[in-house]
Amino acid sequence: MLHIVNNYTGDRAAFRDAAEELEDEGITVKTIFVDDDVAVKDSLYTVGRRGVAGNFFVIKAVGAAAEKGASLDELVALGDRVNDVIRSMGMALTGCTPPAKGEPIFTLAEDEVEMGVGIHGEPGRAREKLTSANEIVDRMLEAILTDSKPISETETAAPIFNNGDEVALMINGLGGTPISELYLLYGYAHEQLEAKGIKVWRSYVGEYCTSLEMAGMSITLCKVDDELKDLLLAPAEIPIRVF
């Protein structure tokens, strides 16, 4: 059995307990941890980076490979490889209200935004004054594109995304943002990436990873190669949507 877990302390603990129960029954369990968020590291909610909407690309690729008969070890290796080439950042205009809490996790003034929110509604890296949609996208893309991946303890970190790369671009709604606004954000983000020499291979616009009724959005980039393109294009059906 394979668990795909967003990197939050509570999520990790819950899936660890589940894995122990399964292993007691003789079921082999392996886990992929998704940690694509560039906004926050080592917060109240997690050790290391958080997992956010980039989990979609891990789930989709691993699911397609499983359908083709890949082994559990091969699926873990694939999932880790996809996780290495996805980066995300979110922003919110309102907090979300968990049913058990009955009130918003945080509140914002009409002229404020929360930059870098988590998918459960956790606060982000900074609370700032509301500015134009284009400026917000520019800020988020800058954080994503300047993020780097350590090569080793002795070598300098390398950028994830470079001129000439192909990417899947996701503009993800958090539950309370109209689809028309998400497409406006997508159009501008697409233009900015193309201007930097990064080709958008495929678009994903919609509510893929929401925070209940939160108004806001996240941007995810996933660097693709021929193998990953094939896996992402594989048919998949769920009750709500066909990808």
KEKOLGU-705963 format. One record per residue (C-alpha): residue in one letter; residue number from 1; z negated, y negated, x negated. Coordinates in Angstrom, 2 decimals. Each point is the difference from the previous one (the first is absolute). Layout:
! KEKOLGU-705963
<rec><rest>A</rest><nr>NUM</nr><z>Z</z><y>Y</y><x>X</x></rec>
...
//
This chain:
! KEKOLGU-705963
<rec><rest>M</rest><nr>1</nr><z>0.00</z><y>0.00</y><x>0.00</x></rec>
<rec><rest>L</rest><nr>2</nr><z>0.81</z><y>-3.52</y><x>-1.18</x></rec>
<rec><rest>H</rest><nr>3</nr><z>-2.05</z><y>-3.10</y><x>0.79</x></rec>
<rec><rest>I</rest><nr>4</nr><z>1.60</z><y>-3.45</y><x>-0.40</x></rec>
<rec><rest>V</rest><nr>5</nr><z>-2.84</z><y>-2.51</y><x>-0.11</x></rec>
<rec><rest>N</rest><nr>6</nr><z>-0.07</z><y>-3.79</y><x>-0.25</x></rec>
<rec><rest>N</rest><nr>7</nr><z>-2.33</z><y>-1.04</y><x>-2.79</x></rec>
<rec><rest>Y</rest><nr>8</nr><z>-3.06</z><y>-1.23</y><x>1.91</x></rec>
<rec><rest>T</rest><nr>9</nr><z>-3.48</z><y>1.25</y><x>-0.72</x></rec>
<rec><rest>G</rest><nr>10</nr><z>-0.57</z><y>1.16</y><x>3.57</x></rec>
<rec><rest>D</rest><nr>11</nr><z>3.39</z><y>1.71</y><x>0.24</x></rec>
<rec><rest>R</rest><nr>12</nr><z>-0.54</z><y>1.83</y><x>-3.27</x></rec>
<rec><rest>A</rest><nr>13</nr><z>-3.44</z><y>1.20</y><x>1.07</x></rec>
<rec><rest>A</rest><nr>14</nr><z>1.24</z><y>1.25</y><x>3.38</x></rec>
<rec><rest>F</rest><nr>15</nr><z>2.91</z><y>1.92</y><x>-1.49</x></rec>
<rec><rest>R</rest><nr>16</nr><z>-2.17</z><y>1.36</y><x>-2.80</x></rec>
<rec><rest>D</rest><nr>17</nr><z>-2.36</z><y>1.47</y><x>2.61</x></rec>
<rec><rest>A</rest><nr>18</nr><z>2.95</z><y>1.41</y><x>1.94</x></rec>
<rec><rest>A</rest><nr>19</nr><z>1.44</z><y>1.56</y><x>-3.17</x></rec>
<rec><rest>E</rest><nr>20</nr><z>-3.31</z><y>1.66</y><x>-0.81</x></rec>
<rec><rest>E</rest><nr>21</nr><z>-0.17</z><y>1.57</y><x>3.47</x></rec>
<rec><rest>L</rest><nr>22</nr><z>3.57</z><y>1.27</y><x>-0.29</x></rec>
<rec><rest>E</rest><nr>23</nr><z>-0.57</z><y>1.39</y><x>-3.46</x></rec>
<rec><rest>D</rest><nr>24</nr><z>-3.06</z><y>1.85</y><x>1.31</x></rec>
<rec><rest>E</rest><nr>25</nr><z>2.43</z><y>1.75</y><x>2.34</x></rec>
<rec><rest>G</rest><nr>26</nr><z>2.27</z><y>0.95</y><x>-2.89</x></rec>
<rec><rest>I</rest><nr>27</nr><z>2.60</z><y>-2.74</y><x>0.57</x></rec>
<rec><rest>T</rest><nr>28</nr><z>1.34</z><y>-1.73</y><x>-3.10</x></rec>
<rec><rest>V</rest><nr>29</nr><z>-0.07</z><y>-3.79</y><x>0.37</x></rec>
<rec><rest>K</rest><nr>30</nr><z>1.60</z><y>-2.62</y><x>-2.25</x></rec>
<rec><rest>T</rest><nr>31</nr><z>-0.08</z><y>-3.75</y><x>0.45</x></rec>
<rec><rest>I</rest><nr>32</nr><z>2.25</z><y>-2.98</y><x>-0.66</x></rec>
<rec><rest>F</rest><nr>33</nr><z>-1.74</z><y>-3.38</y><x>-0.12</x></rec>
<rec><rest>V</rest><nr>34</nr><z>2.14</z><y>-3.00</y><x>0.97</x></rec>
<rec><rest>D</rest><nr>35</nr><z>-0.96</z><y>-3.29</y><x>-1.69</x></rec>
<rec><rest>D</rest><nr>36</nr><z>2.95</z><y>-2.37</y><x>0.36</x></rec>
<rec><rest>D</rest><nr>37</nr><z>-1.88</z><y>-3.23</y><x>0.77</x></rec>
<rec><rest>V</rest><nr>38</nr><z>0.43</z><y>-2.75</y><x>-2.62</x></rec>
<rec><rest>A</rest><nr>39</nr><z>-2.41</z><y>-2.45</y><x>1.63</x></rec>
<rec><rest>V</rest><nr>40</nr><z>-3.45</z><y>1.47</y><x>-0.51</x></rec>
<rec><rest>K</rest><nr>41</nr><z>-1.56</z><y>2.36</y><x>-2.52</x></rec>
<rec><rest>D</rest><nr>42</nr><z>-3.59</z><y>1.34</y><x>-0.02</x></rec>
<rec><rest>S</rest><nr>43</nr><z>-1.10</z><y>-1.57</y><x>3.29</x></rec>
<rec><rest>L</rest><nr>44</nr><z>-2.90</z><y>0.82</y><x>2.33</x></rec>
<rec><rest>Y</rest><nr>45</nr><z>2.24</z><y>2.63</y><x>1.57</x></rec>
<rec><rest>T</rest><nr>46</nr><z>1.51</z><y>1.82</y><x>-2.95</x></rec>
<rec><rest>V</rest><nr>47</nr><z>-0.06</z><y>0.74</y><x>-3.69</x></rec>
<rec><rest>G</rest><nr>48</nr><z>3.38</z><y>-0.98</y><x>-1.41</x></rec>
<rec><rest>R</rest><nr>49</nr><z>2.95</z><y>-1.17</y><x>2.06</x></rec>
<rec><rest>R</rest><nr>50</nr><z>0.10</z><y>0.48</y><x>3.74</x></rec>
<rec><rest>G</rest><nr>51</nr><z>2.62</z><y>2.05</y><x>1.79</x></rec>
<rec><rest>V</rest><nr>52</nr><z>2.01</z><y>-1.97</y><x>2.54</x></rec>
<rec><rest>A</rest><nr>53</nr><z>3.39</z><y>0.28</y><x>1.74</x></rec>
<rec><rest>G</rest><nr>54</nr><z>1.71</z><y>1.64</y><x>-2.97</x></rec>
<rec><rest>N</rest><nr>55</nr><z>-1.48</z><y>3.25</y><x>1.25</x></rec>
<rec><rest>F</rest><nr>56</nr><z>3.08</z><y>0.22</y><x>2.24</x></rec>
<rec><rest>F</rest><nr>57</nr><z>2.28</z><y>0.70</y><x>-2.96</x></rec>
<rec><rest>V</rest><nr>58</nr><z>-2.31</z><y>2.64</y><x>-1.45</x></rec>
<rec><rest>I</rest><nr>59</nr><z>-0.34</z><y>1.77</y><x>3.36</x></rec>
<rec><rest>K</rest><nr>60</nr><z>3.74</z><y>-0.15</y><x>0.73</x></rec>
<rec><rest>A</rest><nr>61</nr><z>1.09</z><y>1.27</y><x>-3.42</x></rec>
<rec><rest>V</rest><nr>62</nr><z>-2.62</z><y>2.75</y><x>-0.20</x></rec>
<rec><rest>G</rest><nr>63</nr><z>0.74</z><y>1.12</y><x>3.56</x></rec>
<rec><rest>A</rest><nr>64</nr><z>3.72</z><y>0.29</y><x>-0.72</x></rec>
<rec><rest>A</rest><nr>65</nr><z>-0.66</z><y>1.95</y><x>-3.20</x></rec>
<rec><rest>A</rest><nr>66</nr><z>-2.37</z><y>2.34</y><x>1.82</x></rec>
<rec><rest>E</rest><nr>67</nr><z>2.71</z><y>0.67</y><x>2.58</x></rec>
<rec><rest>K</rest><nr>68</nr><z>2.28</z><y>1.03</y><x>-2.86</x></rec>
<rec><rest>G</rest><nr>69</nr><z>-2.58</z><y>2.52</y><x>-1.22</x></rec>
<rec><rest>A</rest><nr>70</nr><z>-1.68</z><y>-1.82</y><x>-2.89</x></rec>
<rec><rest>S</rest><nr>71</nr><z>-3.24</z><y>1.54</y><x>-1.27</x></rec>
<rec><rest>L</rest><nr>72</nr><z>-3.38</z><y>-1.67</y><x>0.39</x></rec>
<rec><rest>D</rest><nr>73</nr><z>-0.06</z><y>-0.97</y><x>-3.68</x></rec>
<rec><rest>E</rest><nr>74</nr><z>3.52</z><y>-1.42</y><x>0.27</x></rec>
<rec><rest>L</rest><nr>75</nr><z>-1.03</z><y>-2.06</y><x>3.03</x></rec>
<rec><rest>V</rest><nr>76</nr><z>-2.99</z><y>-1.45</y><x>-1.84</x></rec>
<rec><rest>A</rest><nr>77</nr><z>2.17</z><y>-0.93</y><x>-2.99</x></rec>
<rec><rest>L</rest><nr>78</nr><z>2.57</z><y>-1.61</y><x>2.30</x></rec>
<rec><rest>G</rest><nr>79</nr><z>-2.61</z><y>-1.92</y><x>1.96</x></rec>
<rec><rest>D</rest><nr>80</nr><z>-1.59</z><y>-1.35</y><x>-3.18</x></rec>
<rec><rest>R</rest><nr>81</nr><z>3.44</z><y>-1.02</y><x>-1.29</x></rec>
<rec><rest>V</rest><nr>82</nr><z>0.81</z><y>-1.89</y><x>3.20</x></rec>
<rec><rest>N</rest><nr>83</nr><z>-3.42</z><y>-1.65</y><x>-0.04</x></rec>
<rec><rest>D</rest><nr>84</nr><z>0.78</z><y>-1.27</y><x>-3.49</x></rec>
<rec><rest>V</rest><nr>85</nr><z>3.07</z><y>-1.94</y><x>1.22</x></rec>
<rec><rest>I</rest><nr>86</nr><z>-1.37</z><y>-1.61</y><x>3.16</x></rec>
<rec><rest>R</rest><nr>87</nr><z>-1.83</z><y>-3.32</y><x>0.14</x></rec>
<rec><rest>S</rest><nr>88</nr><z>-1.24</z><y>-1.91</y><x>3.06</x></rec>
<rec><rest>M</rest><nr>89</nr><z>-1.82</z><y>-3.11</y><x>1.10</x></rec>
<rec><rest>G</rest><nr>90</nr><z>-1.08</z><y>-1.17</y><x>3.45</x></rec>
<rec><rest>M</rest><nr>91</nr><z>-1.10</z><y>-3.20</y><x>1.71</x></rec>
<rec><rest>A</rest><nr>92</nr><z>-1.67</z><y>-0.74</y><x>3.33</x></rec>
<rec><rest>L</rest><nr>93</nr><z>-0.14</z><y>-2.85</y><x>2.48</x></rec>
<rec><rest>T</rest><nr>94</nr><z>-2.81</z><y>1.60</y><x>2.03</x></rec>
<rec><rest>G</rest><nr>95</nr><z>-2.63</z><y>2.67</y><x>-0.51</x></rec>
<rec><rest>C</rest><nr>96</nr><z>0.08</z><y>3.27</y><x>1.93</x></rec>
<rec><rest>T</rest><nr>97</nr><z>-2.68</z><y>1.24</y><x>2.41</x></rec>
<rec><rest>P</rest><nr>98</nr><z>-1.09</z><y>3.61</y><x>-0.54</x></rec>
<rec><rest>P</rest><nr>99</nr><z>-1.06</z><y>1.55</y><x>3.35</x></rec>
<rec><rest>A</rest><nr>100</nr><z>-3.39</z><y>1.07</y><x>-1.37</x></rec>
<rec><rest>K</rest><nr>101</nr><z>-0.73</z><y>-3.51</y><x>-1.32</x></rec>
<rec><rest>G</rest><nr>102</nr><z>1.21</z><y>-1.99</y><x>2.98</x></rec>
<rec><rest>E</rest><nr>103</nr><z>0.73</z><y>-3.13</y><x>-2.00</x></rec>
<rec><rest>P</rest><nr>104</nr><z>2.45</z><y>-0.99</y><x>-2.75</x></rec>
<rec><rest>I</rest><nr>105</nr><z>-0.76</z><y>1.19</y><x>-3.52</x></rec>
<rec><rest>F</rest><nr>106</nr><z>0.69</z><y>-3.56</y><x>-1.13</x></rec>
<rec><rest>T</rest><nr>107</nr><z>1.10</z><y>-3.22</y><x>1.68</x></rec>
<rec><rest>L</rest><nr>108</nr><z>2.49</z><y>-2.60</y><x>-1.16</x></rec>
<rec><rest>A</rest><nr>109</nr><z>0.58</z><y>-3.58</y><x>1.01</x></rec>
<rec><rest>E</rest><nr>110</nr><z>3.40</z><y>-0.80</y><x>1.50</x></rec>
<rec><rest>D</rest><nr>111</nr><z>1.14</z><y>-1.47</y><x>-3.31</x></rec>
<rec><rest>E</rest><nr>112</nr><z>-1.24</z><y>2.87</y><x>-2.21</x></rec>
<rec><rest>V</rest><nr>113</nr><z>1.44</z><y>3.29</y><x>-1.28</x></rec>
<rec><rest>E</rest><nr>114</nr><z>-1.66</z><y>2.95</y><x>-1.73</x></rec>
<rec><rest>M</rest><nr>115</nr><z>2.10</z><y>1.08</y><x>-2.99</x></rec>
<rec><rest>G</rest><nr>116</nr><z>-0.20</z><y>3.61</y><x>-1.13</x></rec>
<rec><rest>V</rest><nr>117</nr><z>-1.61</z><y>1.72</y><x>3.00</x></rec>
<rec><rest>G</rest><nr>118</nr><z>-0.60</z><y>3.74</y><x>0.15</x></rec>
<rec><rest>I</rest><nr>119</nr><z>1.38</z><y>2.22</y><x>2.75</x></rec>
<rec><rest>H</rest><nr>120</nr><z>-3.38</z><y>0.49</y><x>1.67</x></rec>
<rec><rest>G</rest><nr>121</nr><z>-0.41</z><y>-3.74</y><x>0.32</x></rec>
<rec><rest>E</rest><nr>122</nr><z>-1.91</z><y>-0.50</y><x>-3.24</x></rec>
<rec><rest>P</rest><nr>123</nr><z>0.07</z><y>-3.58</y><x>-1.32</x></rec>
<rec><rest>G</rest><nr>124</nr><z>2.46</z><y>-0.77</y><x>-2.76</x></rec>
<rec><rest>R</rest><nr>125</nr><z>-0.01</z><y>-1.76</y><x>-3.35</x></rec>
<rec><rest>A</rest><nr>126</nr><z>-0.09</z><y>-3.58</y><x>1.34</x></rec>
<rec><rest>R</rest><nr>127</nr><z>-0.20</z><y>-2.08</y><x>3.15</x></rec>
<rec><rest>E</rest><nr>128</nr><z>2.54</z><y>-2.81</y><x>-0.13</x></rec>
<rec><rest>K</rest><nr>129</nr><z>1.57</z><y>-2.73</y><x>2.09</x></rec>
<rec><rest>L</rest><nr>130</nr><z>2.96</z><y>1.05</y><x>2.11</x></rec>
<rec><rest>T</rest><nr>131</nr><z>3.35</z><y>-0.85</y><x>-1.54</x></rec>
<rec><rest>S</rest><nr>132</nr><z>3.62</z><y>0.85</y><x>0.79</x></rec>
<rec><rest>A</rest><nr>133</nr><z>1.14</z><y>3.60</y><x>0.47</x></rec>
<rec><rest>N</rest><nr>134</nr><z>2.34</z><y>-0.31</y><x>-2.99</x></rec>
<rec><rest>E</rest><nr>135</nr><z>-2.80</z><y>-1.20</y><x>-2.26</x></rec>
<rec><rest>I</rest><nr>136</nr><z>-2.21</z><y>2.89</y><x>1.11</x></rec>
<rec><rest>V</rest><nr>137</nr><z>2.77</z><y>2.51</y><x>-0.75</x></rec>
<rec><rest>D</rest><nr>138</nr><z>0.57</z><y>-1.62</y><x>-3.39</x></rec>
<rec><rest>R</rest><nr>139</nr><z>-3.71</z><y>0.36</y><x>-0.86</x></rec>
<rec><rest>M</rest><nr>140</nr><z>-0.10</z><y>3.63</y><x>1.08</x></rec>
<rec><rest>L</rest><nr>141</nr><z>3.21</z><y>0.97</y><x>-1.79</x></rec>
<rec><rest>E</rest><nr>142</nr><z>-1.22</z><y>-1.68</y><x>-3.18</x></rec>
<rec><rest>A</rest><nr>143</nr><z>-3.18</z><y>2.10</y><x>0.09</x></rec>
<rec><rest>I</rest><nr>144</nr><z>1.99</z><y>3.19</y><x>0.59</x></rec>
<rec><rest>L</rest><nr>145</nr><z>2.73</z><y>-0.65</y><x>-2.56</x></rec>
<rec><rest>T</rest><nr>146</nr><z>-2.35</z><y>-1.07</y><x>-2.76</x></rec>
<rec><rest>D</rest><nr>147</nr><z>-2.22</z><y>3.04</y><x>0.43</x></rec>
<rec><rest>S</rest><nr>148</nr><z>0.26</z><y>2.38</y><x>-2.92</x></rec>
<rec><rest>K</rest><nr>149</nr><z>-0.68</z><y>3.65</y><x>-0.71</x></rec>
<rec><rest>P</rest><nr>150</nr><z>-2.03</z><y>0.98</y><x>-3.09</x></rec>
<rec><rest>I</rest><nr>151</nr><z>2.01</z><y>2.36</y><x>-2.21</x></rec>
<rec><rest>S</rest><nr>152</nr><z>-2.91</z><y>1.22</y><x>-2.09</x></rec>
<rec><rest>E</rest><nr>153</nr><z>-3.25</z><y>-1.24</y><x>-1.49</x></rec>
<rec><rest>T</rest><nr>154</nr><z>1.84</z><y>-1.30</y><x>-3.05</x></rec>
<rec><rest>E</rest><nr>155</nr><z>3.29</z><y>-1.27</y><x>1.48</x></rec>
<rec><rest>T</rest><nr>156</nr><z>0.69</z><y>-3.20</y><x>1.91</x></rec>
<rec><rest>A</rest><nr>157</nr><z>0.31</z><y>0.27</y><x>3.78</x></rec>
<rec><rest>A</rest><nr>158</nr><z>3.56</z><y>0.06</y><x>1.36</x></rec>
<rec><rest>P</rest><nr>159</nr><z>1.31</z><y>-1.73</y><x>3.14</x></rec>
<rec><rest>I</rest><nr>160</nr><z>0.62</z><y>2.28</y><x>2.98</x></rec>
<rec><rest>F</rest><nr>161</nr><z>3.06</z><y>-1.88</y><x>1.28</x></rec>
<rec><rest>N</rest><nr>162</nr><z>2.79</z><y>-1.33</y><x>-2.20</x></rec>
<rec><rest>N</rest><nr>163</nr><z>3.44</z><y>-1.57</y><x>0.24</x></rec>
<rec><rest>G</rest><nr>164</nr><z>2.45</z><y>2.68</y><x>1.08</x></rec>
<rec><rest>D</rest><nr>165</nr><z>-2.51</z><y>2.13</y><x>1.92</x></rec>
<rec><rest>E</rest><nr>166</nr><z>0.63</z><y>1.22</y><x>3.53</x></rec>
<rec><rest>V</rest><nr>167</nr><z>-2.85</z><y>-0.18</y><x>2.48</x></rec>
<rec><rest>A</rest><nr>168</nr><z>-0.94</z><y>0.78</y><x>3.56</x></rec>
<rec><rest>L</rest><nr>169</nr><z>-1.48</z><y>-3.16</y><x>1.55</x></rec>
<rec><rest>M</rest><nr>170</nr><z>-2.58</z><y>0.30</y><x>2.76</x></rec>
<rec><rest>I</rest><nr>171</nr><z>-1.27</z><y>-2.89</y><x>2.09</x></rec>
<rec><rest>N</rest><nr>172</nr><z>-2.86</z><y>1.58</y><x>1.91</x></rec>
<rec><rest>G</rest><nr>173</nr><z>-1.66</z><y>-1.56</y><x>3.04</x></rec>
<rec><rest>L</rest><nr>174</nr><z>-3.78</z><y>0.30</y><x>0.28</x></rec>
<rec><rest>G</rest><nr>175</nr><z>-0.03</z><y>0.38</y><x>3.78</x></rec>
<rec><rest>G</rest><nr>176</nr><z>0.30</z><y>-3.52</y><x>1.42</x></rec>
<rec><rest>T</rest><nr>177</nr><z>3.14</z><y>-1.51</y><x>-1.56</x></rec>
<rec><rest>P</rest><nr>178</nr><z>3.26</z><y>-0.17</y><x>2.00</x></rec>
<rec><rest>I</rest><nr>179</nr><z>2.88</z><y>2.03</y><x>-1.39</x></rec>
<rec><rest>S</rest><nr>180</nr><z>2.19</z><y>-3.12</y><x>-0.07</x></rec>
<rec><rest>E</rest><nr>181</nr><z>-2.39</z><y>-1.62</y><x>-2.49</x></rec>
<rec><rest>L</rest><nr>182</nr><z>-0.04</z><y>3.13</y><x>-2.14</x></rec>
<rec><rest>Y</rest><nr>183</nr><z>3.80</z><y>-0.10</y><x>-0.24</x></rec>
<rec><rest>L</rest><nr>184</nr><z>-0.08</z><y>-3.66</y><x>-1.02</x></rec>
<rec><rest>L</rest><nr>185</nr><z>-2.41</z><y>0.91</y><x>-2.79</x></rec>
<rec><rest>Y</rest><nr>186</nr><z>2.19</z><y>2.93</y><x>-0.99</x></rec>
<rec><rest>G</rest><nr>187</nr><z>3.12</z><y>-2.17</y><x>-0.24</x></rec>
<rec><rest>Y</rest><nr>188</nr><z>-1.66</z><y>-2.44</y><x>-2.37</x></rec>
<rec><rest>A</rest><nr>189</nr><z>-1.62</z><y>2.73</y><x>-2.12</x></rec>
<rec><rest>H</rest><nr>190</nr><z>3.37</z><y>1.77</y><x>-0.28</x></rec>
<rec><rest>E</rest><nr>191</nr><z>1.66</z><y>-3.19</y><x>-1.24</x></rec>
<rec><rest>Q</rest><nr>192</nr><z>-2.69</z><y>-0.60</y><x>-2.60</x></rec>
<rec><rest>L</rest><nr>193</nr><z>0.20</z><y>3.54</y><x>-1.36</x></rec>
<rec><rest>E</rest><nr>194</nr><z>3.79</z><y>-0.10</y><x>-0.24</x></rec>
<rec><rest>A</rest><nr>195</nr><z>-0.26</z><y>-3.33</y><x>-1.85</x></rec>
<rec><rest>K</rest><nr>196</nr><z>-2.22</z><y>1.75</y><x>-2.56</x></rec>
<rec><rest>G</rest><nr>197</nr><z>2.53</z><y>2.80</y><x>-0.52</x></rec>
<rec><rest>I</rest><nr>198</nr><z>-1.92</z><y>2.56</y><x>2.08</x></rec>
<rec><rest>K</rest><nr>199</nr><z>2.21</z><y>1.76</y><x>2.53</x></rec>
<rec><rest>V</rest><nr>200</nr><z>-1.42</z><y>0.83</y><x>3.42</x></rec>
<rec><rest>W</rest><nr>201</nr><z>1.26</z><y>3.52</y><x>0.72</x></rec>
<rec><rest>R</rest><nr>202</nr><z>-1.65</z><y>0.45</y><x>3.40</x></rec>
<rec><rest>S</rest><nr>203</nr><z>-2.08</z><y>-2.09</y><x>2.40</x></rec>
<rec><rest>Y</rest><nr>204</nr><z>-3.08</z><y>0.97</y><x>1.96</x></rec>
<rec><rest>V</rest><nr>205</nr><z>-1.14</z><y>-2.65</y><x>2.47</x></rec>
<rec><rest>G</rest><nr>206</nr><z>-2.63</z><y>0.70</y><x>2.65</x></rec>
<rec><rest>E</rest><nr>207</nr><z>-3.53</z><y>1.23</y><x>0.55</x></rec>
<rec><rest>Y</rest><nr>208</nr><z>-0.41</z><y>2.90</y><x>-2.39</x></rec>
<rec><rest>C</rest><nr>209</nr><z>-3.63</z><y>-0.47</y><x>-1.04</x></rec>
<rec><rest>T</rest><nr>210</nr><z>-1.96</z><y>-2.27</y><x>2.34</x></rec>
<rec><rest>S</rest><nr>211</nr><z>-3.51</z><y>-1.43</y><x>0.27</x></rec>
<rec><rest>L</rest><nr>212</nr><z>-0.47</z><y>0.24</y><x>3.76</x></rec>
<rec><rest>E</rest><nr>213</nr><z>0.91</z><y>-3.44</y><x>1.46</x></rec>
<rec><rest>M</rest><nr>214</nr><z>-0.05</z><y>-1.99</y><x>-3.25</x></rec>
<rec><rest>A</rest><nr>215</nr><z>2.63</z><y>-2.74</y><x>-0.35</x></rec>
<rec><rest>G</rest><nr>216</nr><z>1.56</z><y>0.18</y><x>-3.44</x></rec>
<rec><rest>M</rest><nr>217</nr><z>2.28</z><y>2.09</y><x>-2.15</x></rec>
<rec><rest>S</rest><nr>218</nr><z>0.34</z><y>1.81</y><x>-3.29</x></rec>
<rec><rest>I</rest><nr>219</nr><z>2.84</z><y>0.36</y><x>-2.48</x></rec>
<rec><rest>T</rest><nr>220</nr><z>0.65</z><y>3.28</y><x>-1.80</x></rec>
<rec><rest>L</rest><nr>221</nr><z>2.58</z><y>0.71</y><x>-2.69</x></rec>
<rec><rest>C</rest><nr>222</nr><z>0.88</z><y>3.57</y><x>-0.96</x></rec>
<rec><rest>K</rest><nr>223</nr><z>2.28</z><y>0.51</y><x>-3.01</x></rec>
<rec><rest>V</rest><nr>224</nr><z>2.51</z><y>2.73</y><x>0.82</x></rec>
<rec><rest>D</rest><nr>225</nr><z>2.19</z><y>2.42</y><x>-1.92</x></rec>
<rec><rest>D</rest><nr>226</nr><z>2.49</z><y>2.56</y><x>1.32</x></rec>
<rec><rest>E</rest><nr>227</nr><z>-2.66</z><y>2.64</y><x>0.65</x></rec>
<rec><rest>L</rest><nr>228</nr><z>-2.27</z><y>-2.36</y><x>1.89</x></rec>
<rec><rest>K</rest><nr>229</nr><z>2.89</z><y>-1.42</y><x>2.02</x></rec>
<rec><rest>D</rest><nr>230</nr><z>0.87</z><y>3.52</y><x>1.15</x></rec>
<rec><rest>L</rest><nr>231</nr><z>-3.59</z><y>0.69</y><x>1.05</x></rec>
<rec><rest>L</rest><nr>232</nr><z>-0.41</z><y>-3.31</y><x>1.84</x></rec>
<rec><rest>L</rest><nr>233</nr><z>3.25</z><y>0.55</y><x>1.90</x></rec>
<rec><rest>A</rest><nr>234</nr><z>-1.03</z><y>3.48</y><x>1.18</x></rec>
<rec><rest>P</rest><nr>235</nr><z>-0.43</z><y>0.16</y><x>3.79</x></rec>
<rec><rest>A</rest><nr>236</nr><z>-3.54</z><y>-0.13</y><x>1.35</x></rec>
<rec><rest>E</rest><nr>237</nr><z>-1.24</z><y>-0.21</y><x>3.58</x></rec>
<rec><rest>I</rest><nr>238</nr><z>-3.36</z><y>-1.07</y><x>1.38</x></rec>
<rec><rest>P</rest><nr>239</nr><z>-0.98</z><y>-0.72</y><x>3.63</x></rec>
<rec><rest>I</rest><nr>240</nr><z>0.29</z><y>-3.77</y><x>-0.40</x></rec>
<rec><rest>R</rest><nr>241</nr><z>2.95</z><y>-0.53</y><x>-2.29</x></rec>
<rec><rest>V</rest><nr>242</nr><z>2.91</z><y>1.72</y><x>-1.74</x></rec>
<rec><rest>F</rest><nr>243</nr><z>0.55</z><y>-0.99</y><x>-3.65</x></rec>
//
